Amino acid sequence: MRNRISSLSLLAGLAFLPLVGMAQSGSPAAALGSQAPATQAQIQALQQQVAQAQSAGDNAWMLVSAALVLLMTGPGLALFYGGLVRKKNILGTMMQSFAMMGLVTVIWAVCGYSLAFGHGNAFIGGFEHLFLRGVTLTPNTDYAATIPEQTYMVYQLMFAIITPALITGAFAERMKFSAMAVFLSLWSIFVYSPMAHMVWGVGGFLNQSGGHFPSLDFAGGTVVHVTSGVSALVTCIYLGKRAGYPQTPMPPHSMVLSFIGACLLWVGWFGFNAGSALAASPLATSAFINTHFAAAAAAIGWTVAEWIHNGKPTALGAISGAVAGLVAITPASGYVQPFSALLIGVVAGVFCSFMVFAVKSRLGYDDSLDAFGVHGAGGTLGALLTGLFATKAINAAFGKDVPTGAIDGHWGQIWNQLAGVGIAWSISIVGTLVLLVVVDKVIGLRVSPEHEAVGLDLSQHGEEGYDLNS
């Protein structure tokens, strides 16, 4: 499509050349008499102008998308998670998201980007871009041919920031700030970067272009949501339950803050999914629409399921459903038709509500803010449904005349998606467990019972989110 637009623009430019000659000669007759074919130099100049215009448009969209994805972490996730905890833990919870904005940025510049997107082997990138060496203002055609590599790098950085931040919802209200900082910093290097390389990196084991198991993941179903959600489950089980859980009620202290955070997440997700087209293109439009449709359908699906189960529709259920839909559509957003997005959303809303209401209570783990129930379960479901509903009519991922997903007749893609999900689960379980044990042995993970009773705000940061005496 972009090549067709460029060709039309070039033809329009060539058609305009005789008019320029008319204006300069002063009369149509003189212009027609002196009209000469466009020279090669003029054609090249027009081609360069078209390319520059396309690059400017794509770059503008990608910079906006990067800002939207950062918006998802702070303030989106910080407010969403912050409102769901008790008021004595709001600052501690929000600080965990904010810390990722700082720590992961530095790690990404030092080694994260190179390990994820450098040339290495099938499982991890190399060291060619350590300290961002060689990451310039010219495009890296391996990934995005029309934007500077620094734009691509900073866009991918925003994904690397929010992914470990999602894990914090599982261990909310009970991990030391120092332990959180060390654990998630190491996690971003040893879990996130290898998974990002396997799925999106050149030569990656799961890369859709030549990987051993070409897995479709448009914007991070396995890379972001499965890894964070499964790691969240491992972490909350390893840490143990909060003091008093589940006997002591622990309701959200401010649904207003969580509501605002969820709405910011919904808006920011357009950068997350539509931005993954890496261009201001029709594919970005498709991903944008699918993102919105899935979120809306999942909010309705969760609300109806909760209404039937509990007798009332809650605001918490509605916003949780919307996030579940956003999670599930993430891997499929650039591969499916809008009606498929609606189906994915409805199924995700009902399925994730079941995971939160039934499975968590039956198994008894304390996933404080349902990071696994929404991101782990929703990401897994979305990755598998991508293999079912992906179609070459939206994205000819394997070639113009090659079916993309089962809806096109390529049922084998579901097995490729299963392989991607299985590897994401495996690296998340093993990597997270090893890192938890190491950090626990070195500095300890959990706050003391006294500090937990006081709350993270005072015990970890010496301040309170609300000064009720002033």
FIBA-661250 format. One record per residue (C-alpha): residue in one letter; x, y, z. Coordinates in steps of 0.1 Angstrom, whole numbers, plus 5000, padded with zeros to 4 digits. Layout:
REM FIBA-661250
aXYZ/...
This chain:
REM FIBA-661250
m500050005000/r502850245009/n504650174976/r501450244957/i500950574975/s504550664967/s504150584930/l500950794928/s502751084945/l505651054920/l503251054890/a501451354904/g504851534907/l505751444871/a502451574859/f503051894877/l506351964859/p504752094826/l502652344847/v505852474862/g507252524827/m504052714817/a504352944846/q507953024838/s507453074801/g504453294805/s502253124779/p500752784773/a501852774737/a505452854747/a505352594774/l503952324751/g506552414725/s509452394749/q508152114770/a510751844776/p510551504793/a511451504829/t515151444835/q516451164856/a517651424881/q514151564884/i512651224889/q515251144916/a514551474933/l510851394934/q511451044947/q513551184975/q510851434984/v508251154985/a510550945007/q511251235030/a507451315034/q506750945042/s509550935067/a508351255084/g504851125087/d505850785100/n508350935124/a505751165138/w503350885144/m505950665160/l507050945184/v503451005194/s502950625198/a506050605221/a504650885243/l501250705244/v502950375256/l504850565283/l501550715293/m500350365300/t502950315327/g502750655343/p500150775350/g497950495336/l499250185354/a500450375384/l496850515390/f495150185381/y497249985405/g497450265431/g493750295435/l493349915439/v495549885470/r494850015505/k495550375511/k498650305532/n500250155501/i499350395474/l502650575471/g504650255474/t502650095446/m502850395423/m506650425430/q507150075417/s505750175383/f507650505383/a510950325392/m510650115361/m510550435340/g513950525353/l515650195359/v514650015327/t515550325306/v519150305318/i519349935314/w517849955279/a520550215269/v523350005284/c522449655272/g518749585269/y518249715234/s521249525221/l520249195238/a516749235223/f517449365188/g521049315181/h522349045158/g522948735179/n521648385178/a518048245178/f517648315215/i519448635224/g520748935206/g524449035205/f526549315220/e526749535189/h524549805204/l525949815239/f525550175252/l523550235220/r526650215199/g525650235162/v522050335170/t521750645148/l519250875132/t519150675101/p516750375096/n517650025105/t516049845076/d515949515095/y513149665116/a511649985103/a512750125069/t511250475072/i512050595107/p515350665125/e516650365145/q516650585176/t512950635171/y512450255169/m514750205199/v512850455221/y509450305210/q510549955220/l511950105253/m508450195264/f507349825260/a510349725281/i509349975308/i505649865312/t506249485311/p508049445345/a505749715359/l502749495352/i504349225375/t504149455405/g500349405407/a500849045419/f503049125448/a501449465458/e501649565495/r504349315505/m507749345487/k510649565497/f511349855474/s515049765472/a514149405464/m511649505437/a514149735421/v516849465419/f514549185409/l512749365381/s515949515368/l517449165364/w514149035350/s514149295323/i517649165312/f517248795316/v513648735308/y512249025288/s515149085264/p515548715253/m511848685247/a511649005227/h514548885206/m513048545200/v509748695188/w510749025172/g514549015167/v516248925134/g516948555134/g514748495165/f513548145173/l509848255171/n510248535145/q507448525119/s510048575092/g512148265092/g511848155128/h511847785138/f508247835150/p506948155132/s504748295159/l502448585153/d502648855180/f501849195166/a502349405197/g503349185226/g500948915236/t503648665245/v506548915248/v504749145272/h501548995287/v502348625290/t505848685304/s504648945329/g501448755339/v503148425344/s506048585362/a503448765384/l501948425393/v505348275402/t506248585423/c503048595443/i503148225451/y506848255461/l506248555484/g503148405500/k499948575509/r499448925525/a498948915562/g495248845568/y494448735533/p491748625525/q489948655558/t490549035562/p488749245535/m491149445514/p489049645490/p490449915467/h490850245486/s489950465455/m488050335426/v488150685412/l491950665407/s491650325392/f488950435369/i491050725356/g494050485353/a492050235333/c490850505309/l494450625304/l495550265297/w492750235270/v493950555253/g497650465256/w496950125241/f496450275207/g500050365207/f500850015220/n499049835192/a498550075163/g502150205168/s503349845163/a502649895126/l505850105127/a504250345101/a501350575096/s499750315074/p496450135068/l497749855090/a497950105119/t494350195112/s493349825114/a495249775147/f493650095161/i490149985153/n490649625166/t492149755198/h489049975205/f486549705195/a488149435217/a488349665248/a484649755244/a483449405239/a485549265268/a484249535292/i480749425283/g481649055285/w483149085320/t480249305332/v477649065321/a479448765336/e479848955369/w476249065368/i475048715365/h477548585391/n477148855418/g473849025409/k475449365403/p477749515376/t480649695392/a482949965380/l485949745390/g484549465368/a484049695338/i487549845339/s489149505345/g487249365315/a488449655293/v492049585302/a491549215296/g490249285261/l493149515255/v495549245266/a493948965245/i493849175213/t497449285216/p499048995196/a496148985171/s495649355165/g497449375133/y496249035119/v492549015123/q489249165110/p487249395132/f484449145139/s487148895150/a488349155174/l484949185189/l484848805194/i488248805210/g487149075233/v483948905245/v485748575251/a488548745269/g486248935292/v484348625302/f487448405305/c489448645325/s486648715349/f486448335354/m490148325362/v489748595388/f486548485404/a486748115402/v490347995396/k492148225420/s489748165449/r489847795443/l493647765442/g494048025469/y497048225456/d497248595465/d497548775431/s496849105447/l495749305417/d495049005393/a498149055372/f498048685362/g494248665359/v494248945334/h497648955317/g498848595320/a495448435312/g494348705287/g497748715269/t497748335266/l494148335252/g494848615228/a498048455214/l496148135207/l493148315192/t495548505169/g496448175153/l492748115147/f491548445134/a494648585116/t494048655079/k496148755050/a493348995040/i494649225068/n498349115071/a500048875046/a502648785073/f504048495053/g503548625018/k500848764995/d499448424985/v500248235017/p497448185043/t498148345076/g495948175102/a493347905106/i490648125092/d492648125059/g493047745061/h496447745078/w495547545109/g499247475116/q499547835128/i497747735160/w500647495168/n503147775161/q501247995186/l501247715211/a505047695207/g505348065213/v503148055244/g504947745258/i508347905255/a507048225270/w505548035300/s508847835304/i511248125303/s509048315327/i508648045352/v512247935353/g513848285349/t511548445375/l512048165401/v515848175398/l515948555401/l513548545431/v515748295449/v518948485442/v517548825453/d515848665484/k519148515495/v521148835490/i518849115503/g515548955511/l512249005492/r509449065517/v508949345541/s508749255578/p505349195594/e505649525612/h506349715580/e503549545562/a501149645589/v502350005587/g502250005550/l504750055522/d504350435521/l505850495555/s508050185559/q509650215524/h509550585516/g508850765549/e505850955535/e502150915531/g499950945500/y497251125520/d497851365549/l494451345566/n495451585594/s496151885572/
